């Protein structure tokens, strides 16, 4: 059983898009939304593997 994410699909997707389009680091993006840089890195890894569907809950 998976746990419910604290961040919505939109927040995660916005963070990934910001990383791809702005040139900001994981740490800079993470600080702006209140997560660790590692979390943003994990979101990017998931996005690269599965695309936007990785953020949708089932």
Predicted model as a PDB file, atoms N, CA, C, CB and O in Angstrom, pLDDT in the B-factor column:
MODEL        1                                                                  
ATOM      1  N   UNK A   1       0.850  -1.171   0.000  1.00 52.00           N  
ATOM      2  CA  UNK A   1       0.000   0.000   0.000  1.00 52.00           C  
ATOM      3  C   UNK A   1       0.894   1.231   0.000  1.00 52.00           C  
ATOM      4  CB  UNK A   1      -0.966  -0.001   1.220  1.00 52.00           C  
ATOM      5  O   UNK A   1       1.804   1.337   0.822  1.00 52.00           O  
ATOM      6  N   UNK A   2       0.646   2.147  -0.902  1.00 61.00           N  
ATOM      7  CA  UNK A   2       1.460   3.357  -0.976  1.00 61.00           C  
ATOM      8  C   UNK A   2       0.851   4.460  -0.124  1.00 61.00           C  
ATOM      9  CB  UNK A   2       1.603   3.825  -2.431  1.00 61.00           C  
ATOM     10  O   UNK A   2      -0.343   4.465   0.176  1.00 61.00           O  
ATOM     11  N   UNK A   3       1.704   5.382   0.250  1.00 63.00           N  
ATOM     12  CA  UNK A   3       1.204   6.492   1.061  1.00 63.00           C  
ATOM     13  C   UNK A   3       0.860   7.677   0.160  1.00 63.00           C  
ATOM     14  CB  UNK A   3       2.249   6.907   2.131  1.00 63.00           C  
ATOM     15  O   UNK A   3       1.386   7.803  -0.945  1.00 63.00           O  
ATOM     16  N   UNK A   4      -0.020   8.534   0.642  1.00 66.00           N  
ATOM     17  CA  UNK A   4      -0.447   9.689  -0.121  1.00 66.00           C  
ATOM     18  C   UNK A   4       0.660  10.743  -0.110  1.00 66.00           C  
ATOM     19  CB  UNK A   4      -1.764  10.264   0.446  1.00 66.00           C  
ATOM     20  O   UNK A   4       1.247  11.035   0.932  1.00 66.00           O  
ATOM     21  N   UNK A   5       0.925  11.290  -1.253  1.00 74.00           N  
ATOM     22  CA  UNK A   5       1.966  12.305  -1.381  1.00 74.00           C  
ATOM     23  C   UNK A   5       1.516  13.625  -0.755  1.00 74.00           C  
ATOM     24  CB  UNK A   5       2.330  12.514  -2.860  1.00 74.00           C  
ATOM     25  O   UNK A   5       0.335  13.972  -0.784  1.00 74.00           O  
ATOM     26  N   UNK A   6       2.464  14.340  -0.198  1.00 86.00           N  
ATOM     27  CA  UNK A   6       2.175  15.651   0.370  1.00 86.00           C  
ATOM     28  C   UNK A   6       2.055  16.712  -0.712  1.00 86.00           C  
ATOM     29  CB  UNK A   6       3.255  16.044   1.365  1.00 86.00           C  
ATOM     30  O   UNK A   6       1.530  17.799  -0.471  1.00 86.00           O  
ATOM     31  N   UNK A   7       2.545  16.392  -1.909  1.00 88.00           N  
ATOM     32  CA  UNK A   7       2.560  17.364  -2.988  1.00 88.00           C  
ATOM     33  C   UNK A   7       1.701  16.890  -4.152  1.00 88.00           C  
ATOM     34  CB  UNK A   7       3.991  17.622  -3.454  1.00 88.00           C  
ATOM     35  O   UNK A   7       1.719  15.715  -4.519  1.00 88.00           O  
ATOM     36  N   UNK A   8       0.965  17.803  -4.711  1.00 89.00           N  
ATOM     37  CA  UNK A   8       0.052  17.473  -5.798  1.00 89.00           C  
ATOM     38  C   UNK A   8       0.814  17.215  -7.099  1.00 89.00           C  
ATOM     39  CB  UNK A   8      -0.964  18.600  -5.996  1.00 89.00           C  
ATOM     40  O   UNK A   8       1.993  17.538  -7.238  1.00 89.00           O  
ATOM     41  N   UNK A   9       0.104  16.633  -8.017  1.00 88.00           N  
ATOM     42  CA  UNK A   9       0.608  16.410  -9.369  1.00 88.00           C  
ATOM     43  C   UNK A   9       1.136  17.712  -9.953  1.00 88.00           C  
ATOM     44  CB  UNK A   9      -0.493  15.822 -10.274  1.00 88.00           C  
ATOM     45  O   UNK A   9       2.209  17.742 -10.554  1.00 88.00           O  
ATOM     46  N   UNK A  10       0.382  18.781  -9.774  1.00 90.00           N  
ATOM     47  CA  UNK A  10       0.743  20.070 -10.352  1.00 90.00           C  
ATOM     48  C   UNK A  10       2.042  20.622  -9.776  1.00 90.00           C  
ATOM     49  CB  UNK A  10      -0.374  21.062 -10.132  1.00 90.00           C  
ATOM     50  O   UNK A  10       2.857  21.185 -10.507  1.00 90.00           O  
ATOM     51  N   UNK A  11       2.237  20.463  -8.476  1.00 92.00           N  
ATOM     52  CA  UNK A  11       3.464  20.966  -7.827  1.00 92.00           C  
ATOM     53  C   UNK A  11       4.678  20.187  -8.326  1.00 92.00           C  
ATOM     54  CB  UNK A  11       3.357  20.857  -6.276  1.00 92.00           C  
ATOM     55  O   UNK A  11       5.715  20.775  -8.636  1.00 92.00           O  
ATOM     56  N   UNK A  12       4.549  18.890  -8.402  1.00 92.00           N  
ATOM     57  CA  UNK A  12       5.657  18.058  -8.863  1.00 92.00           C  
ATOM     58  C   UNK A  12       5.999  18.362 -10.320  1.00 92.00           C  
ATOM     59  CB  UNK A  12       5.313  16.572  -8.700  1.00 92.00           C  
ATOM     60  O   UNK A  12       7.170  18.510 -10.673  1.00 92.00           O  
ATOM     61  N   UNK A  13       4.978  18.453 -11.155  1.00 92.00           N  
ATOM     62  CA  UNK A  13       5.202  18.745 -12.563  1.00 92.00           C  
ATOM     63  C   UNK A  13       5.813  20.132 -12.742  1.00 92.00           C  
ATOM     64  CB  UNK A  13       3.891  18.638 -13.342  1.00 92.00           C  
ATOM     65  O   UNK A  13       6.701  20.315 -13.575  1.00 92.00           O  
ATOM     66  N   UNK A  14       5.348  21.101 -11.974  1.00 94.00           N  
ATOM     67  CA  UNK A  14       5.911  22.456 -12.051  1.00 94.00           C  
ATOM     68  C   UNK A  14       7.380  22.453 -11.651  1.00 94.00           C  
ATOM     69  CB  UNK A  14       5.120  23.424 -11.150  1.00 94.00           C  
ATOM     70  O   UNK A  14       8.185  23.153 -12.265  1.00 94.00           O  
ATOM     71  N   UNK A  15       7.741  21.684 -10.640  1.00 95.00           N  
ATOM     72  CA  UNK A  15       9.138  21.606 -10.207  1.00 95.00           C  
ATOM     73  C   UNK A  15      10.012  21.003 -11.307  1.00 95.00           C  
ATOM     74  CB  UNK A  15       9.258  20.772  -8.916  1.00 95.00           C  
ATOM     75  O   UNK A  15      11.106  21.496 -11.581  1.00 95.00           O  
ATOM     76  N   UNK A  16       9.524  19.942 -11.928  1.00 94.00           N  
ATOM     77  CA  UNK A  16      10.269  19.304 -13.016  1.00 94.00           C  
ATOM     78  C   UNK A  16      10.411  20.262 -14.197  1.00 94.00           C  
ATOM     79  CB  UNK A  16       9.569  18.002 -13.463  1.00 94.00           C  
ATOM     80  O   UNK A  16      11.497  20.388 -14.763  1.00 94.00           O  
ATOM     81  N   UNK A  17       9.340  20.928 -14.566  1.00 94.00           N  
ATOM     82  CA  UNK A  17       9.394  21.864 -15.684  1.00 94.00           C  
ATOM     83  C   UNK A  17      10.321  23.035 -15.377  1.00 94.00           C  
ATOM     84  CB  UNK A  17       7.993  22.376 -16.016  1.00 94.00           C  
ATOM     85  O   UNK A  17      11.044  23.510 -16.253  1.00 94.00           O  
ATOM     86  N   UNK A  18      10.296  23.495 -14.136  1.00 95.00           N  
ATOM     87  CA  UNK A  18      11.180  24.578 -13.735  1.00 95.00           C  
ATOM     88  C   UNK A  18      12.640  24.137 -13.866  1.00 95.00           C  
ATOM     89  CB  UNK A  18      10.872  25.023 -12.286  1.00 95.00           C  
ATOM     90  O   UNK A  18      13.478  24.898 -14.349  1.00 95.00           O  
ATOM     91  N   UNK A  19      12.937  22.932 -13.446  1.00 94.00           N  
ATOM     92  CA  UNK A  19      14.300  22.425 -13.566  1.00 94.00           C  
ATOM     93  C   UNK A  19      14.719  22.353 -15.037  1.00 94.00           C  
ATOM     94  CB  UNK A  19      14.417  21.037 -12.906  1.00 94.00           C  
ATOM     95  O   UNK A  19      15.823  22.765 -15.394  1.00 94.00           O  
ATOM     96  N   UNK A  20      13.846  21.837 -15.873  1.00 94.00           N  
ATOM     97  CA  UNK A  20      14.173  21.660 -17.284  1.00 94.00           C  
ATOM     98  C   UNK A  20      14.317  22.985 -18.028  1.00 94.00           C  
ATOM     99  CB  UNK A  20      13.115  20.819 -17.950  1.00 94.00           C  
ATOM    100  O   UNK A  20      15.115  23.089 -18.960  1.00 94.00           O  
ATOM    101  N   UNK A  21      13.551  23.997 -17.624  1.00 95.00           N  
ATOM    102  CA  UNK A  21      13.494  25.242 -18.385  1.00 95.00           C  
ATOM    103  C   UNK A  21      14.278  26.414 -17.808  1.00 95.00           C  
ATOM    104  CB  UNK A  21      12.098  25.644 -18.522  1.00 95.00           C  
ATOM    105  O   UNK A  21      14.568  27.373 -18.522  1.00 95.00           O  
ATOM    106  N   UNK A  22      14.624  26.349 -16.526  1.00 94.00           N  
ATOM    107  CA  UNK A  22      15.193  27.535 -15.896  1.00 94.00           C  
ATOM    108  C   UNK A  22      16.691  27.487 -15.676  1.00 94.00           C  
ATOM    109  CB  UNK A  22      14.536  27.758 -14.606  1.00 94.00           C  
ATOM    110  O   UNK A  22      17.334  28.530 -15.555  1.00 94.00           O  
ATOM    111  N   UNK A  23      17.252  26.295 -15.623  1.00 89.00           N  
ATOM    112  CA  UNK A  23      18.670  26.180 -15.304  1.00 89.00           C  
ATOM    113  C   UNK A  23      18.959  26.246 -13.812  1.00 89.00           C  
ATOM    114  CB  UNK A  23      19.432  27.257 -16.005  1.00 89.00           C  
ATOM    115  O   UNK A  23      20.121  26.267 -13.406  1.00 89.00           O  
ATOM    116  N   UNK A  24      17.905  26.281 -12.985  1.00 94.00           N  
ATOM    117  CA  UNK A  24      18.098  26.265 -11.537  1.00 94.00           C  
ATOM    118  C   UNK A  24      18.493  24.853 -11.098  1.00 94.00           C  
ATOM    119  CB  UNK A  24      16.806  26.735 -10.795  1.00 94.00           C  
ATOM    120  O   UNK A  24      18.187  23.873 -11.778  1.00 94.00           O  
ATOM    121  N   UNK A  25      19.168  24.764  -9.967  1.00 95.00           N  
ATOM    122  CA  UNK A  25      19.568  23.463  -9.440  1.00 95.00           C  
ATOM    123  C   UNK A  25      18.403  22.807  -8.704  1.00 95.00           C  
ATOM    124  CB  UNK A  25      20.781  23.608  -8.501  1.00 95.00           C  
ATOM    125  O   UNK A  25      17.400  23.450  -8.397  1.00 95.00           O  
ATOM    126  N   UNK A  26      18.560  21.506  -8.428  1.00 94.00           N  
ATOM    127  CA  UNK A  26      17.572  20.801  -7.621  1.00 94.00           C  
ATOM    128  C   UNK A  26      17.394  21.498  -6.280  1.00 94.00           C  
ATOM    129  CB  UNK A  26      17.984  19.336  -7.413  1.00 94.00           C  
ATOM    130  O   UNK A  26      16.273  21.683  -5.807  1.00 94.00           O  
ATOM    131  N   UNK A  27      18.507  21.880  -5.676  1.00 96.00           N  
ATOM    132  CA  UNK A  27      18.462  22.513  -4.353  1.00 96.00           C  
ATOM    133  C   UNK A  27      17.707  23.834  -4.378  1.00 96.00           C  
ATOM    134  CB  UNK A  27      19.872  22.742  -3.832  1.00 96.00           C  
ATOM    135  O   UNK A  27      16.948  24.128  -3.455  1.00 96.00           O  
ATOM    136  N   UNK A  28      17.904  24.630  -5.417  1.00 96.00           N  
ATOM    137  CA  UNK A  28      17.213  25.918  -5.516  1.00 96.00           C  
ATOM    138  C   UNK A  28      15.709  25.723  -5.666  1.00 96.00           C  
ATOM    139  CB  UNK A  28      17.758  26.728  -6.698  1.00 96.00           C  
ATOM    140  O   UNK A  28      14.922  26.416  -5.021  1.00 96.00           O  
ATOM    141  N   UNK A  29      15.318  24.799  -6.500  1.00 96.00           N  
ATOM    142  CA  UNK A  29      13.895  24.518  -6.698  1.00 96.00           C  
ATOM    143  C   UNK A  29      13.295  23.939  -5.427  1.00 96.00           C  
ATOM    144  CB  UNK A  29      13.685  23.548  -7.879  1.00 96.00           C  
ATOM    145  O   UNK A  29      12.200  24.321  -5.013  1.00 96.00           O  
ATOM    146  N   UNK A  30      14.020  23.019  -4.814  1.00 96.00           N  
ATOM    147  CA  UNK A  30      13.544  22.378  -3.586  1.00 96.00           C  
ATOM    148  C   UNK A  30      13.305  23.400  -2.485  1.00 96.00           C  
ATOM    149  CB  UNK A  30      14.545  21.326  -3.112  1.00 96.00           C  
ATOM    150  O   UNK A  30      12.289  23.349  -1.792  1.00 96.00           O  
ATOM    151  N   UNK A  31      14.226  24.312  -2.328  1.00 96.00           N  
ATOM    152  CA  UNK A  31      14.101  25.329  -1.280  1.00 96.00           C  
ATOM    153  C   UNK A  31      12.850  26.173  -1.489  1.00 96.00           C  
ATOM    154  CB  UNK A  31      15.346  26.230  -1.252  1.00 96.00           C  
ATOM    155  O   UNK A  31      12.191  26.556  -0.522  1.00 96.00           O  
ATOM    156  N   UNK A  32      12.522  26.461  -2.732  1.00 94.00           N  
ATOM    157  CA  UNK A  32      11.362  27.308  -3.014  1.00 94.00           C  
ATOM    158  C   UNK A  32      10.028  26.631  -2.697  1.00 94.00           C  
ATOM    159  CB  UNK A  32      11.380  27.722  -4.463  1.00 94.00           C  
ATOM    160  O   UNK A  32       9.023  27.311  -2.489  1.00 94.00           O  
ATOM    161  N   UNK A  33      10.011  25.282  -2.659  1.00 94.00           N  
ATOM    162  CA  UNK A  33       8.765  24.580  -2.357  1.00 94.00           C  
ATOM    163  C   UNK A  33       8.797  23.823  -1.035  1.00 94.00           C  
ATOM    164  CB  UNK A  33       8.448  23.626  -3.464  1.00 94.00           C  
ATOM    165  O   UNK A  33       7.799  23.223  -0.637  1.00 94.00           O  
ATOM    166  N   UNK A  34       9.937  23.850  -0.357  1.00 95.00           N  
ATOM    167  CA  UNK A  34      10.006  23.256   0.973  1.00 95.00           C  
ATOM    168  C   UNK A  34      10.261  21.764   1.021  1.00 95.00           C  
ATOM    169  CB  UNK A  34       8.768  23.530   1.676  1.00 95.00           C  
ATOM    170  O   UNK A  34       9.741  21.068   1.893  1.00 95.00           O  
ATOM    171  N   UNK A  35      11.061  21.267   0.083  1.00 94.00           N  
ATOM    172  CA  UNK A  35      11.468  19.860   0.107  1.00 94.00           C  
ATOM    173  C   UNK A  35      12.983  19.789  -0.002  1.00 94.00           C  
ATOM    174  CB  UNK A  35      10.789  19.053  -1.046  1.00 94.00           C  
ATOM    175  O   UNK A  35      13.651  20.813  -0.145  1.00 94.00           O  
ATOM    176  N   UNK A  36      13.519  18.581   0.066  1.00 95.00           N  
ATOM    177  CA  UNK A  36      14.964  18.433  -0.099  1.00 95.00           C  
ATOM    178  C   UNK A  36      15.316  18.368  -1.583  1.00 95.00           C  
ATOM    179  CB  UNK A  36      15.473  17.167   0.635  1.00 95.00           C  
ATOM    180  O   UNK A  36      14.479  18.049  -2.428  1.00 95.00           O  
ATOM    181  N   UNK A  37      16.552  18.674  -1.868  1.00 95.00           N  
ATOM    182  CA  UNK A  37      17.032  18.561  -3.244  1.00 95.00           C  
ATOM    183  C   UNK A  37      16.923  17.138  -3.748  1.00 95.00           C  
ATOM    184  CB  UNK A  37      18.471  19.039  -3.348  1.00 95.00           C  
ATOM    185  O   UNK A  37      16.669  16.912  -4.931  1.00 95.00           O  
ATOM    186  N   UNK A  38      17.114  16.178  -2.859  1.00 96.00           N  
ATOM    187  CA  UNK A  38      17.003  14.764  -3.223  1.00 96.00           C  
ATOM    188  C   UNK A  38      15.590  14.427  -3.695  1.00 96.00           C  
ATOM    189  CB  UNK A  38      17.387  13.874  -2.032  1.00 96.00           C  
ATOM    190  O   UNK A  38      15.414  13.619  -4.607  1.00 96.00           O  
ATOM    191  N   UNK A  39      14.595  15.040  -3.081  1.00 94.00           N  
ATOM    192  CA  UNK A  39      13.210  14.804  -3.488  1.00 94.00           C  
ATOM    193  C   UNK A  39      12.983  15.279  -4.922  1.00 94.00           C  
ATOM    194  CB  UNK A  39      12.236  15.517  -2.530  1.00 94.00           C  
ATOM    195  O   UNK A  39      12.383  14.566  -5.726  1.00 94.00           O  
ATOM    196  N   UNK A  40      13.454  16.466  -5.238  1.00 95.00           N  
ATOM    197  CA  UNK A  40      13.310  16.982  -6.608  1.00 95.00           C  
ATOM    198  C   UNK A  40      14.075  16.080  -7.574  1.00 95.00           C  
ATOM    199  CB  UNK A  40      13.826  18.455  -6.710  1.00 95.00           C  
ATOM    200  O   UNK A  40      13.605  15.812  -8.680  1.00 95.00           O  
ATOM    201  N   UNK A  41      15.239  15.619  -7.163  1.00 95.00           N  
ATOM    202  CA  UNK A  41      16.023  14.699  -7.988  1.00 95.00           C  
ATOM    203  C   UNK A  41      15.236  13.419  -8.254  1.00 95.00           C  
ATOM    204  CB  UNK A  41      17.367  14.368  -7.306  1.00 95.00           C  
ATOM    205  O   UNK A  41      15.237  12.919  -9.379  1.00 95.00           O  
ATOM    206  N   UNK A  42      14.571  12.889  -7.243  1.00 93.00           N  
ATOM    207  CA  UNK A  42      13.759  11.680  -7.415  1.00 93.00           C  
ATOM    208  C   UNK A  42      12.582  11.934  -8.350  1.00 93.00           C  
ATOM    209  CB  UNK A  42      13.250  11.180  -6.059  1.00 93.00           C  
ATOM    210  O   UNK A  42      12.241  11.079  -9.168  1.00 93.00           O  
ATOM    211  N   UNK A  43      11.960  13.107  -8.230  1.00 93.00           N  
ATOM    212  CA  UNK A  43      10.868  13.454  -9.147  1.00 93.00           C  
ATOM    213  C   UNK A  43      11.380  13.496 -10.582  1.00 93.00           C  
ATOM    214  CB  UNK A  43      10.240  14.815  -8.762  1.00 93.00           C  
ATOM    215  O   UNK A  43      10.703  13.031 -11.499  1.00 93.00           O  
ATOM    216  N   UNK A  44      12.576  14.054 -10.780  1.00 94.00           N  
ATOM    217  CA  UNK A  44      13.152  14.119 -12.131  1.00 94.00           C  
ATOM    218  C   UNK A  44      13.436  12.723 -12.660  1.00 94.00           C  
ATOM    219  CB  UNK A  44      14.446  14.956 -12.131  1.00 94.00           C  
ATOM    220  O   UNK A  44      13.136  12.420 -13.815  1.00 94.00           O  
ATOM    221  N   UNK A  45      14.015  11.871 -11.815  1.00 93.00           N  
ATOM    222  CA  UNK A  45      14.296  10.496 -12.246  1.00 93.00           C  
ATOM    223  C   UNK A  45      13.018   9.779 -12.662  1.00 93.00           C  
ATOM    224  CB  UNK A  45      14.992   9.714 -11.124  1.00 93.00           C  
ATOM    225  O   UNK A  45      12.994   9.096 -13.686  1.00 93.00           O  
ATOM    226  N   UNK A  46      11.963   9.931 -11.878  1.00 91.00           N  
ATOM    227  CA  UNK A  46      10.680   9.311 -12.202  1.00 91.00           C  
ATOM    228  C   UNK A  46      10.115   9.875 -13.499  1.00 91.00           C  
ATOM    229  CB  UNK A  46       9.683   9.517 -11.059  1.00 91.00           C  
ATOM    230  O   UNK A  46       9.599   9.137 -14.338  1.00 91.00           O  
ATOM    231  N   UNK A  47      10.218  11.187 -13.651  1.00 91.00           N  
ATOM    232  CA  UNK A  47       9.716  11.843 -14.856  1.00 91.00           C  
ATOM    233  C   UNK A  47      10.451  11.345 -16.100  1.00 91.00           C  
ATOM    234  CB  UNK A  47       9.858  13.365 -14.732  1.00 91.00           C  
ATOM    235  O   UNK A  47       9.826  11.097 -17.132  1.00 91.00           O  
ATOM    236  N   UNK A  48      11.762  11.200 -16.009  1.00 91.00           N  
ATOM    237  CA  UNK A  48      12.555  10.718 -17.148  1.00 91.00           C  
ATOM    238  C   UNK A  48      12.159   9.297 -17.526  1.00 91.00           C  
ATOM    239  CB  UNK A  48      14.056  10.775 -16.822  1.00 91.00           C  
ATOM    240  O   UNK A  48      12.168   8.936 -18.703  1.00 91.00           O  
ATOM    241  N   UNK A  49      11.812   8.494 -16.529  1.00 90.00           N  
ATOM    242  CA  UNK A  49      11.474   7.090 -16.771  1.00 90.00           C  
ATOM    243  C   UNK A  49      10.042   6.903 -17.256  1.00 90.00           C  
ATOM    244  CB  UNK A  49      11.686   6.287 -15.510  1.00 90.00           C  
ATOM    245  O   UNK A  49       9.801   6.122 -18.177  1.00 90.00           O  
ATOM    246  N   UNK A  50       9.078   7.613 -16.644  1.00 88.00           N  
ATOM    247  CA  UNK A  50       7.658   7.367 -16.923  1.00 88.00           C  
ATOM    248  C   UNK A  50       6.909   8.556 -17.510  1.00 88.00           C  
ATOM    249  CB  UNK A  50       6.979   6.950 -15.673  1.00 88.00           C  
ATOM    250  O   UNK A  50       5.758   8.406 -17.919  1.00 88.00           O  
ATOM    251  N   UNK A  51       7.523   9.721 -17.564  1.00 85.00           N  
ATOM    252  CA  UNK A  51       6.811  10.893 -18.042  1.00 85.00           C  
ATOM    253  C   UNK A  51       5.846  11.409 -16.985  1.00 85.00           C  
ATOM    254  CB  UNK A  51       6.062  10.572 -19.330  1.00 85.00           C  
ATOM    255  O   UNK A  51       5.991  11.098 -15.803  1.00 85.00           O  
ATOM    256  N   UNK A  52       4.868  12.192 -17.402  1.00 80.00           N  
ATOM    257  CA  UNK A  52       3.959  12.838 -16.449  1.00 80.00           C  
ATOM    258  C   UNK A  52       3.098  11.853 -15.671  1.00 80.00           C  
ATOM    259  CB  UNK A  52       3.069  13.805 -17.175  1.00 80.00           C  
ATOM    260  O   UNK A  52       2.617  12.184 -14.588  1.00 80.00           O  
ATOM    261  N   UNK A  53       2.894  10.657 -16.198  1.00 77.00           N  
ATOM    262  CA  UNK A  53       2.034   9.695 -15.478  1.00 77.00           C  
ATOM    263  C   UNK A  53       2.626   9.256 -14.148  1.00 77.00           C  
ATOM    264  CB  UNK A  53       1.787   8.471 -16.340  1.00 77.00           C  
ATOM    265  O   UNK A  53       1.911   8.720 -13.301  1.00 77.00           O  
ATOM    266  N   UNK A  54       3.932   9.478 -13.951  1.00 81.00           N  
ATOM    267  CA  UNK A  54       4.550   9.069 -12.679  1.00 81.00           C  
ATOM    268  C   UNK A  54       4.017   9.852 -11.499  1.00 81.00           C  
ATOM    269  CB  UNK A  54       6.050   9.234 -12.749  1.00 81.00           C  
ATOM    270  O   UNK A  54       4.134   9.396 -10.362  1.00 81.00           O  
ATOM    271  N   UNK A  55       3.433  11.022 -11.735  1.00 77.00           N  
ATOM    272  CA  UNK A  55       2.939  11.869 -10.647  1.00 77.00           C  
ATOM    273  C   UNK A  55       1.452  11.674 -10.370  1.00 77.00           C  
ATOM    274  CB  UNK A  55       3.202  13.319 -10.969  1.00 77.00           C  
ATOM    275  O   UNK A  55       0.938  12.184  -9.374  1.00 77.00           O  
ATOM    276  N   UNK A  56       0.769  10.958 -11.218  1.00 73.00           N  
ATOM    277  CA  UNK A  56      -0.669  10.747 -11.029  1.00 73.00           C  
ATOM    278  C   UNK A  56      -0.899   9.601 -10.065  1.00 73.00           C  
ATOM    279  CB  UNK A  56      -1.370  10.464 -12.376  1.00 73.00           C  
ATOM    280  O   UNK A  56      -0.282   8.542 -10.177  1.00 73.00           O  
ATOM    281  N   UNK A  57      -1.791   9.827  -9.119  1.00 63.00           N  
ATOM    282  CA  UNK A  57      -2.119   8.746  -8.183  1.00 63.00           C  
ATOM    283  C   UNK A  57      -3.145   7.823  -8.833  1.00 63.00           C  
ATOM    284  CB  UNK A  57      -2.664   9.315  -6.829  1.00 63.00           C  
ATOM    285  O   UNK A  57      -3.940   8.238  -9.677  1.00 63.00           O  
ATOM    286  N   UNK A  58      -3.100   6.574  -8.419  1.00 45.00           N  
ATOM    287  CA  UNK A  58      -4.020   5.600  -9.025  1.00 45.00           C  
ATOM    288  C   UNK A  58      -5.241   5.412  -8.177  1.00 45.00           C  
ATOM    289  CB  UNK A  58      -3.335   4.263  -9.235  1.00 45.00           C  
ATOM    290  O   UNK A  58      -6.123   4.630  -8.530  1.00 45.00           O  
TER     291      UNK A  58                                                      
ENDMDL                                                                          
END                                                                             
